[in-house]
Amino acid sequence: MTKDKLFKSTEAGRNSKSDNTTNASRAIIDAEVSAREKKTERLRKLRLEQEAQAEIAGEAAEPVKKPSKKPAAKKAPAPRRAMTQRPR
């Protein structure tokens, strides 16, 4: 019998917990990236189809500019009240 056979290594237990956490977080992140890329591709395809239909219909595919807002007029400052002396 040797000490390797009698005693289990505790290092493997510590590393496996951190490895499990790392693997789980990477799996979650990879799933989110995959879902985002699928959504982006789907939306890009829809946008390109809409632009193609707009060109066929003869409409300009340029976005409509919003009119710029004028800055709000500044209010006059409130008049200051006279300070009254408190009786001593």
Biopython code that builds the backbone (N, CA, C, O; Angstrom):
import numpy as np
from Bio.PDB.StructureBuilder import StructureBuilder

atoms = [
    (1, "MET", "N", (0.843, -1.175, 0.000)),
    (1, "MET", "CA", (0.000, 0.000, 0.000)),
    (1, "MET", "C", (0.892, 1.242, 0.000)),
    (1, "MET", "O", (1.951, 1.300, 0.624)),
    (2, "THR", "N", (0.387, 2.234, -0.746)),
    (2, "THR", "CA", (1.114, 3.502, -0.765)),
    (2, "THR", "C", (0.191, 4.608, -0.294)),
    (2, "THR", "O", (-1.025, 4.435, -0.214)),
    (3, "LYS", "N", (0.794, 5.752, 0.018)),
    (3, "LYS", "CA", (-0.035, 6.854, 0.514)),
    (3, "LYS", "C", (-0.948, 7.405, -0.578)),
    (3, "LYS", "O", (-1.979, 8.004, -0.270)),
    (4, "ASP", "N", (-0.585, 7.211, -1.865)),
    (4, "ASP", "CA", (-1.438, 7.674, -2.963)),
    (4, "ASP", "C", (-2.729, 6.871, -3.034)),
    (4, "ASP", "O", (-3.779, 7.391, -3.409)),
    (5, "LYS", "N", (-2.637, 5.628, -2.677)),
    (5, "LYS", "CA", (-3.826, 4.777, -2.730)),
    (5, "LYS", "C", (-4.703, 4.951, -1.491)),
    (5, "LYS", "O", (-5.921, 4.790, -1.569)),
    (6, "LEU", "N", (-4.099, 5.278, -0.351)),
    (6, "LEU", "CA", (-4.853, 5.412, 0.883)),
    (6, "LEU", "C", (-5.560, 6.752, 1.010)),
    (6, "LEU", "O", (-6.694, 6.812, 1.484)),
    (7, "PHE", "N", (-4.900, 7.827, 0.592)),
    (7, "PHE", "CA", (-5.447, 9.164, 0.787)),
    (7, "PHE", "C", (-5.788, 9.806, -0.550)),
    (7, "PHE", "O", (-5.001, 9.778, -1.496)),
    (8, "LYS", "N", (-6.947, 10.366, -0.599)),
    (8, "LYS", "CA", (-7.358, 11.061, -1.822)),
    (8, "LYS", "C", (-6.742, 12.458, -1.831)),
    (8, "LYS", "O", (-6.525, 13.068, -0.784)),
    (9, "SER", "N", (-6.477, 12.930, -2.996)),
    (9, "SER", "CA", (-5.910, 14.272, -3.127)),
    (9, "SER", "C", (-7.011, 15.306, -2.914)),
    (9, "SER", "O", (-8.076, 15.214, -3.524)),
    (10, "THR", "N", (-6.760, 16.292, -2.049)),
    (10, "THR", "CA", (-7.751, 17.348, -1.807)),
    (10, "THR", "C", (-7.651, 18.437, -2.854)),
    (10, "THR", "O", (-8.580, 19.231, -3.006)),
    (11, "GLU", "N", (-6.540, 18.493, -3.584)),
    (11, "GLU", "CA", (-6.366, 19.502, -4.626)),
    (11, "GLU", "C", (-7.387, 19.315, -5.739)),
    (11, "GLU", "O", (-7.895, 20.296, -6.281)),
    (12, "ALA", "N", (-7.685, 18.102, -6.077)),
    (12, "ALA", "CA", (-8.629, 17.826, -7.152)),
    (12, "ALA", "C", (-10.013, 18.348, -6.790)),
    (12, "ALA", "O", (-10.738, 18.821, -7.666)),
    (13, "GLY", "N", (-10.391, 18.272, -5.525)),
    (13, "GLY", "CA", (-11.691, 18.752, -5.087)),
    (13, "GLY", "C", (-11.813, 20.258, -5.203)),
    (13, "GLY", "O", (-12.852, 20.769, -5.622)),
    (14, "ARG", "N", (-10.768, 20.967, -4.838)),
    (14, "ARG", "CA", (-10.789, 22.429, -4.913)),
    (14, "ARG", "C", (-10.820, 22.898, -6.366)),
    (14, "ARG", "O", (-11.588, 23.794, -6.716)),
    (15, "ASN", "N", (-10.015, 22.312, -7.180)),
    (15, "ASN", "CA", (-9.970, 22.707, -8.581)),
    (15, "ASN", "C", (-11.268, 22.371, -9.301)),
    (15, "ASN", "O", (-11.709, 23.115, -10.176)),
    (16, "SER", "N", (-11.869, 21.270, -8.939)),
    (16, "SER", "CA", (-13.079, 20.878, -9.648)),
    (16, "SER", "C", (-14.226, 21.850, -9.358)),
    (16, "SER", "O", (-15.049, 22.106, -10.236)),
    (17, "LYS", "N", (-14.291, 22.393, -8.139)),
    (17, "LYS", "CA", (-15.352, 23.361, -7.835)),
    (17, "LYS", "C", (-15.181, 24.629, -8.668)),
    (17, "LYS", "O", (-16.140, 25.126, -9.260)),
    (18, "SER", "N", (-13.965, 25.143, -8.709)),
    (18, "SER", "CA", (-13.738, 26.355, -9.499)),
    (18, "SER", "C", (-13.882, 26.062, -10.986)),
    (18, "SER", "O", (-14.375, 26.902, -11.739)),
    (19, "ASP", "N", (-13.458, 24.887, -11.410)),
    (19, "ASP", "CA", (-13.623, 24.511, -12.819)),
    (19, "ASP", "C", (-15.098, 24.386, -13.176)),
    (19, "ASP", "O", (-15.518, 24.791, -14.260)),
    (20, "ASN", "N", (-15.881, 23.825, -12.262)),
    (20, "ASN", "CA", (-17.319, 23.700, -12.513)),
    (20, "ASN", "C", (-17.965, 25.070, -12.644)),
    (20, "ASN", "O", (-18.796, 25.288, -13.526)),
    (21, "THR", "N", (-17.586, 25.992, -11.770)),
    (21, "THR", "CA", (-18.138, 27.338, -11.814)),
    (21, "THR", "C", (-17.741, 28.036, -13.115)),
    (21, "THR", "O", (-18.573, 28.676, -13.759)),
    (22, "THR", "N", (-16.480, 27.913, -13.495)),
    (22, "THR", "CA", (-16.003, 28.524, -14.726)),
    (22, "THR", "C", (-16.716, 27.948, -15.935)),
    (22, "THR", "O", (-17.142, 28.681, -16.828)),
    (23, "ASN", "N", (-16.841, 26.641, -15.954)),
    (23, "ASN", "CA", (-17.517, 25.994, -17.090)),
    (23, "ASN", "C", (-18.980, 26.398, -17.179)),
    (23, "ASN", "O", (-19.501, 26.617, -18.273)),
    (24, "ALA", "N", (-19.645, 26.497, -16.035)),
    (24, "ALA", "CA", (-21.056, 26.888, -16.036)),
    (24, "ALA", "C", (-21.218, 28.322, -16.514)),
    (24, "ALA", "O", (-22.120, 28.615, -17.299)),
    (25, "SER", "N", (-20.345, 29.227, -16.045)),
    (25, "SER", "CA", (-20.456, 30.624, -16.468)),
    (25, "SER", "C", (-20.148, 30.765, -17.953)),
    (25, "SER", "O", (-20.809, 31.536, -18.649)),
    (26, "ARG", "N", (-19.161, 30.036, -18.444)),
    (26, "ARG", "CA", (-18.846, 30.094, -19.874)),
    (26, "ARG", "C", (-19.986, 29.549, -20.724)),
    (26, "ARG", "O", (-20.258, 30.068, -21.807)),
    (27, "ALA", "N", (-20.651, 28.507, -20.240)),
    (27, "ALA", "CA", (-21.791, 27.949, -20.974)),
    (27, "ALA", "C", (-22.928, 28.962, -21.050)),
    (27, "ALA", "O", (-23.565, 29.105, -22.094)),
    (28, "ILE", "N", (-23.185, 29.664, -19.947)),
    (28, "ILE", "CA", (-24.245, 30.680, -19.926)),
    (28, "ILE", "C", (-23.898, 31.817, -20.873)),
    (28, "ILE", "O", (-24.748, 32.267, -21.640)),
    (29, "ILE", "N", (-22.660, 32.283, -20.826)),
    (29, "ILE", "CA", (-22.235, 33.386, -21.692)),
    (29, "ILE", "C", (-22.303, 32.970, -23.159)),
    (29, "ILE", "O", (-22.753, 33.747, -24.001)),
    (30, "ASP", "N", (-21.861, 31.751, -23.472)),
    (30, "ASP", "CA", (-21.915, 31.269, -24.850)),
    (30, "ASP", "C", (-23.354, 31.176, -25.353)),
    (30, "ASP", "O", (-23.628, 31.486, -26.512)),
    (31, "ALA", "N", (-24.271, 30.752, -24.487)),
    (31, "ALA", "CA", (-25.679, 30.669, -24.880)),
    (31, "ALA", "C", (-26.239, 32.059, -25.153)),
    (31, "ALA", "O", (-26.995, 32.243, -26.107)),
    (32, "GLU", "N", (-25.873, 33.050, -24.317)),
    (32, "GLU", "CA", (-26.343, 34.419, -24.528)),
    (32, "GLU", "C", (-25.787, 35.001, -25.822)),
    (32, "GLU", "O", (-26.507, 35.682, -26.553)),
    (33, "VAL", "N", (-24.517, 34.742, -26.113)),
    (33, "VAL", "CA", (-23.901, 35.238, -27.345)),
    (33, "VAL", "C", (-24.582, 34.621, -28.557)),
    (33, "VAL", "O", (-24.868, 35.306, -29.539)),
    (34, "SER", "N", (-24.835, 33.338, -28.479)),
    (34, "SER", "CA", (-25.491, 32.643, -29.589)),
    (34, "SER", "C", (-26.891, 33.202, -29.843)),
    (34, "SER", "O", (-27.281, 33.421, -30.990)),
    (35, "ALA", "N", (-27.643, 33.429, -28.765)),
    (35, "ALA", "CA", (-29.000, 33.981, -28.904)),
    (35, "ALA", "C", (-28.950, 35.389, -29.482)),
    (35, "ALA", "O", (-29.775, 35.736, -30.327)),
    (36, "ARG", "N", (-27.990, 36.213, -29.037)),
    (36, "ARG", "CA", (-27.861, 37.579, -29.547)),
    (36, "ARG", "C", (-27.502, 37.579, -31.024)),
    (36, "ARG", "O", (-28.042, 38.379, -31.788)),
    (37, "GLU", "N", (-26.598, 36.694, -31.438)),
    (37, "GLU", "CA", (-26.206, 36.625, -32.843)),
    (37, "GLU", "C", (-27.367, 36.177, -33.726)),
    (37, "GLU", "O", (-27.535, 36.685, -34.835)),
    (38, "LYS", "N", (-28.172, 35.223, -33.240)),
    (38, "LYS", "CA", (-29.346, 34.784, -34.003)),
    (38, "LYS", "C", (-30.337, 35.927, -34.163)),
    (38, "LYS", "O", (-30.880, 36.131, -35.249)),
    (39, "LYS", "N", (-30.576, 36.674, -33.088)),
    (39, "LYS", "CA", (-31.513, 37.789, -33.132)),
    (39, "LYS", "C", (-31.005, 38.875, -34.078)),
    (39, "LYS", "O", (-31.775, 39.432, -34.861)),
    (40, "THR", "N", (-29.701, 39.174, -34.004)),
    (40, "THR", "CA", (-29.122, 40.192, -34.880)),
    (40, "THR", "C", (-29.265, 39.789, -36.337)),
    (40, "THR", "O", (-29.624, 40.615, -37.176)),
    (41, "GLU", "N", (-28.992, 38.541, -36.642)),
    (41, "GLU", "CA", (-29.110, 38.054, -38.022)),
    (41, "GLU", "C", (-30.556, 38.142, -38.509)),
    (41, "GLU", "O", (-30.811, 38.542, -39.646)),
    (42, "ARG", "N", (-31.494, 37.768, -37.647)),
    (42, "ARG", "CA", (-32.910, 37.822, -38.021)),
    (42, "ARG", "C", (-33.347, 39.262, -38.288)),
    (42, "ARG", "O", (-34.034, 39.531, -39.273)),
    (43, "LEU", "N", (-32.948, 40.186, -37.410)),
    (43, "LEU", "CA", (-33.328, 41.586, -37.592)),
    (43, "LEU", "C", (-32.650, 42.194, -38.809)),
    (43, "LEU", "O", (-33.259, 43.004, -39.508)),
    (44, "ARG", "N", (-31.413, 41.824, -39.077)),
    (44, "ARG", "CA", (-30.701, 42.323, -40.267)),
    (44, "ARG", "C", (-31.418, 41.862, -41.540)),
    (44, "ARG", "O", (-31.579, 42.629, -42.489)),
    (45, "LYS", "N", (-31.840, 40.605, -41.541)),
    (45, "LYS", "CA", (-32.536, 40.056, -42.703)),
    (45, "LYS", "C", (-33.851, 40.809, -42.937)),
    (45, "LYS", "O", (-34.181, 41.148, -44.074)),
    (46, "LEU", "N", (-34.599, 41.069, -41.859)),
    (46, "LEU", "CA", (-35.857, 41.807, -41.983)),
    (46, "LEU", "C", (-35.622, 43.228, -42.481)),
    (46, "LEU", "O", (-36.381, 43.726, -43.314)),
    (47, "ARG", "N", (-34.576, 43.886, -41.978)),
    (47, "ARG", "CA", (-34.267, 45.255, -42.397)),
    (47, "ARG", "C", (-33.900, 45.300, -43.870)),
    (47, "ARG", "O", (-34.338, 46.194, -44.593)),
    (48, "LEU", "N", (-33.106, 44.351, -44.316)),
    (48, "LEU", "CA", (-32.719, 44.318, -45.724)),
    (48, "LEU", "C", (-33.922, 44.059, -46.630)),
    (48, "LEU", "O", (-34.010, 44.624, -47.721)),
    (49, "GLU", "N", (-34.843, 43.210, -46.184)),
    (49, "GLU", "CA", (-36.066, 42.964, -46.952)),
    (49, "GLU", "C", (-36.913, 44.229, -47.048)),
    (49, "GLU", "O", (-37.448, 44.542, -48.112)),
    (50, "GLN", "N", (-37.036, 44.956, -45.939)),
    (50, "GLN", "CA", (-37.818, 46.197, -45.948)),
    (50, "GLN", "C", (-37.181, 47.238, -46.849)),
    (50, "GLN", "O", (-37.888, 47.945, -47.568)),
    (51, "GLU", "N", (-35.851, 47.350, -46.826)),
    (51, "GLU", "CA", (-35.174, 48.310, -47.692)),
    (51, "GLU", "C", (-35.356, 47.947, -49.155)),
    (51, "GLU", "O", (-35.528, 48.829, -49.996)),
    (52, "ALA", "N", (-35.320, 46.645, -49.471)),
    (52, "ALA", "CA", (-35.517, 46.206, -50.850)),
    (52, "ALA", "C", (-36.938, 46.524, -51.315)),
    (52, "ALA", "O", (-37.135, 46.956, -52.450)),
    (53, "GLN", "N", (-37.920, 46.313, -50.450)),
    (53, "GLN", "CA", (-39.305, 46.618, -50.808)),
    (53, "GLN", "C", (-39.501, 48.114, -50.977)),
    (53, "GLN", "O", (-40.277, 48.538, -51.833)),
    (54, "ALA", "N", (-38.814, 48.919, -50.182)),
    (54, "ALA", "CA", (-38.933, 50.369, -50.284)),
    (54, "ALA", "C", (-38.332, 50.855, -51.596)),
    (54, "ALA", "O", (-38.868, 51.777, -52.211)),
    (55, "GLU", "N", (-37.239, 50.259, -52.034)),
    (55, "GLU", "CA", (-36.629, 50.642, -53.304)),
    (55, "GLU", "C", (-37.518, 50.252, -54.473)),
    (55, "GLU", "O", (-37.622, 50.990, -55.453)),
    (56, "ILE", "N", (-38.153, 49.103, -54.372)),
    (56, "ILE", "CA", (-39.053, 48.666, -55.431)),
    (56, "ILE", "C", (-40.249, 49.612, -55.527)),
    (56, "ILE", "O", (-40.686, 49.956, -56.625)),
    (57, "ALA", "N", (-40.770, 50.027, -54.386)),
    (57, "ALA", "CA", (-41.926, 50.913, -54.359)),
    (57, "ALA", "C", (-41.538, 52.345, -54.732)),
    (57, "ALA", "O", (-42.416, 53.178, -54.958)),
    (58, "GLY", "N", (-40.258, 52.641, -54.799)),
    (58, "GLY", "CA", (-39.815, 53.973, -55.183)),
    (58, "GLY", "C", (-39.711, 54.933, -54.020)),
    (58, "GLY", "O", (-39.473, 56.125, -54.211)),
    (59, "GLU", "N", (-39.885, 54.431, -52.840)),
    (59, "GLU", "CA", (-39.759, 55.289, -51.666)),
    (59, "GLU", "C", (-38.290, 55.437, -51.313)),
    (59, "GLU", "O", (-37.484, 54.544, -51.574)),
    (60, "ALA", "N", (-37.962, 56.536, -50.737)),
    (60, "ALA", "CA", (-36.595, 56.738, -50.275)),
    (60, "ALA", "C", (-36.397, 55.937, -49.000)),
    (60, "ALA", "O", (-37.252, 55.941, -48.114)),
    (61, "ALA", "N", (-35.285, 55.262, -48.913)),
    (61, "ALA", "CA", (-35.006, 54.450, -47.733)),
    (61, "ALA", "C", (-34.313, 55.264, -46.654)),
    (61, "ALA", "O", (-33.839, 54.704, -45.665)),
    (62, "GLU", "N", (-34.247, 56.582, -46.832)),
    (62, "GLU", "CA", (-33.588, 57.429, -45.856)),
    (62, "GLU", "C", (-34.500, 57.660, -44.654)),
    (62, "GLU", "O", (-35.712, 57.799, -44.819)),
    (63, "PRO", "N", (-33.944, 57.703, -43.467)),
    (63, "PRO", "CA", (-34.777, 57.959, -42.295)),
    (63, "PRO", "C", (-35.269, 59.401, -42.287)),
    (63, "PRO", "O", (-34.605, 60.302, -42.797)),
    (64, "VAL", "N", (-36.428, 59.598, -41.706)),
    (64, "VAL", "CA", (-37.019, 60.929, -41.617)),
    (64, "VAL", "C", (-36.367, 61.676, -40.469)),
    (64, "VAL", "O", (-36.267, 61.152, -39.360)),
    (65, "LYS", "N", (-35.921, 62.904, -40.728)),
    (65, "LYS", "CA", (-35.292, 63.700, -39.678)),
    (65, "LYS", "C", (-36.369, 64.362, -38.831)),
    (65, "LYS", "O", (-37.362, 64.874, -39.348)),
    (66, "LYS", "N", (-36.159, 64.342, -37.549)),
    (66, "LYS", "CA", (-37.086, 64.988, -36.632)),
    (66, "LYS", "C", (-36.751, 66.470, -36.585)),
    (66, "LYS", "O", (-35.578, 66.836, -36.648)),
    (67, "PRO", "N", (-37.755, 67.325, -36.477)),
    (67, "PRO", "CA", (-37.444, 68.750, -36.360)),
    (67, "PRO", "C", (-36.727, 69.023, -35.046)),
    (67, "PRO", "O", (-37.044, 68.433, -34.014)),
    (68, "SER", "N", (-35.766, 69.919, -35.103)),
    (68, "SER", "CA", (-35.015, 70.211, -33.888)),
    (68, "SER", "C", (-35.868, 71.039, -32.936)),
    (68, "SER", "O", (-36.648, 71.895, -33.352)),
    (69, "LYS", "N", (-35.702, 70.764, -31.668)),
    (69, "LYS", "CA", (-36.470, 71.484, -30.657)),
    (69, "LYS", "C", (-35.762, 72.793, -30.342)),
    (69, "LYS", "O", (-34.535, 72.850, -30.260)),
    (70, "LYS", "N", (-36.544, 73.826, -30.170)),
    (70, "LYS", "CA", (-35.980, 75.105, -29.772)),
    (70, "LYS", "C", (-35.724, 75.056, -28.271)),
    (70, "LYS", "O", (-36.487, 74.431, -27.535)),
    (71, "PRO", "N", (-34.669, 75.700, -27.815)),
    (71, "PRO", "CA", (-34.427, 75.690, -26.371)),
    (71, "PRO", "C", (-35.551, 76.416, -25.637)),
    (71, "PRO", "O", (-36.074, 77.421, -26.118)),
    (72, "ALA", "N", (-35.904, 75.908, -24.499)),
    (72, "ALA", "CA", (-36.988, 76.495, -23.707)),
    (72, "ALA", "C", (-36.574, 77.883, -23.216)),
    (72, "ALA", "O", (-35.413, 78.130, -22.891)),
    (73, "ALA", "N", (-37.549, 78.768, -23.175)),
    (73, "ALA", "CA", (-37.277, 80.128, -22.693)),
    (73, "ALA", "C", (-36.958, 80.072, -21.206)),
    (73, "ALA", "O", (-37.588, 79.335, -20.446)),
    (74, "LYS", "N", (-35.975, 80.858, -20.809)),
    (74, "LYS", "CA", (-35.587, 80.870, -19.407)),
    (74, "LYS", "C", (-36.572, 81.707, -18.607)),
    (74, "LYS", "O", (-37.021, 82.767, -19.044)),
    (75, "LYS", "N", (-36.891, 81.203, -17.431)),
    (75, "LYS", "CA", (-37.801, 81.932, -16.555)),
    (75, "LYS", "C", (-37.013, 83.005, -15.807)),
    (75, "LYS", "O", (-35.829, 82.848, -15.512)),
    (76, "ALA", "N", (-37.700, 84.080, -15.517)),
    (76, "ALA", "CA", (-37.082, 85.147, -14.730)),
    (76, "ALA", "C", (-36.919, 84.654, -13.299)),
    (76, "ALA", "O", (-37.783, 83.938, -12.793)),
    (77, "PRO", "N", (-35.828, 85.022, -12.643)),
    (77, "PRO", "CA", (-35.637, 84.553, -11.265)),
    (77, "PRO", "C", (-36.696, 85.161, -10.339)),
    (77, "PRO", "O", (-37.159, 86.282, -10.549)),
    (78, "ALA", "N", (-37.055, 84.414, -9.344)),
    (78, "ALA", "CA", (-38.055, 84.875, -8.383)),
    (78, "ALA", "C", (-37.478, 86.044, -7.586)),
    (78, "ALA", "O", (-36.284, 86.061, -7.288)),
    (79, "PRO", "N", (-38.322, 87.023, -7.239)),
    (79, "PRO", "CA", (-37.816, 88.162, -6.466)),
    (79, "PRO", "C", (-37.396, 87.698, -5.074)),
    (79, "PRO", "O", (-38.012, 86.804, -4.494)),
    (80, "ARG", "N", (-36.360, 88.305, -4.557)),
    (80, "ARG", "CA", (-35.855, 87.939, -3.240)),
    (80, "ARG", "C", (-36.685, 88.618, -2.166)),
    (80, "ARG", "O", (-37.121, 89.759, -2.320)),
    (81, "ARG", "N", (-36.890, 87.903, -1.090)),
    (81, "ARG", "CA", (-37.645, 88.479, 0.030)),
    (81, "ARG", "C", (-36.696, 89.233, 0.936)),
    (81, "ARG", "O", (-35.531, 88.870, 1.100)),
    (82, "ALA", "N", (-37.222, 90.281, 1.514)),
    (82, "ALA", "CA", (-36.429, 91.050, 2.464)),
    (82, "ALA", "C", (-36.266, 90.248, 3.731)),
    (82, "ALA", "O", (-37.206, 89.623, 4.222)),
    (83, "MET", "N", (-35.062, 90.277, 4.249)),
    (83, "MET", "CA", (-34.797, 89.534, 5.483)),
    (83, "MET", "C", (-35.292, 90.355, 6.660)),
    (83, "MET", "O", (-35.001, 91.547, 6.755)),
    (84, "THR", "N", (-36.018, 89.743, 7.531)),
    (84, "THR", "CA", (-36.510, 90.441, 8.713)),
    (84, "THR", "C", (-35.649, 90.064, 9.903)),
    (84, "THR", "O", (-35.132, 88.950, 9.989)),
    (85, "GLN", "N", (-35.507, 90.991, 10.799)),
    (85, "GLN", "CA", (-34.689, 90.769, 11.989)),
    (85, "GLN", "C", (-35.555, 90.079, 13.046)),
    (85, "GLN", "O", (-36.701, 90.470, 13.272)),
    (86, "ARG", "N", (-35.018, 89.090, 13.664)),
    (86, "ARG", "CA", (-35.724, 88.412, 14.755)),
    (86, "ARG", "C", (-35.490, 89.209, 16.016)),
    (86, "ARG", "O", (-34.391, 89.724, 16.222)),
    (87, "PRO", "N", (-36.509, 89.328, 16.880)),
    (87, "PRO", "CA", (-36.315, 90.043, 18.162)),
    (87, "PRO", "C", (-35.375, 89.228, 19.048)),
    (87, "PRO", "O", (-35.424, 87.998, 19.078)),
    (88, "ARG", "N", (-34.542, 89.930, 19.746)),
    (88, "ARG", "CA", (-33.560, 89.260, 20.620)),
    (88, "ARG", "C", (-33.986, 89.196, 22.023)),
    (88, "ARG", "O", (-33.263, 88.664, 22.865)),
]
sb = StructureBuilder()
sb.init_structure("model")
sb.init_model(0)
sb.init_chain("A")
sb.init_seg("    ")
for serial, (resi, resn, name, xyz) in enumerate(atoms, 1):
    if name == "N":
        sb.init_residue(resn, " ", resi, " ")
    sb.init_atom(name, np.array(xyz, "f"), 0.0, 1.0, " ", f" {name:<3s}", serial, name[0])
structure = sb.get_structure()
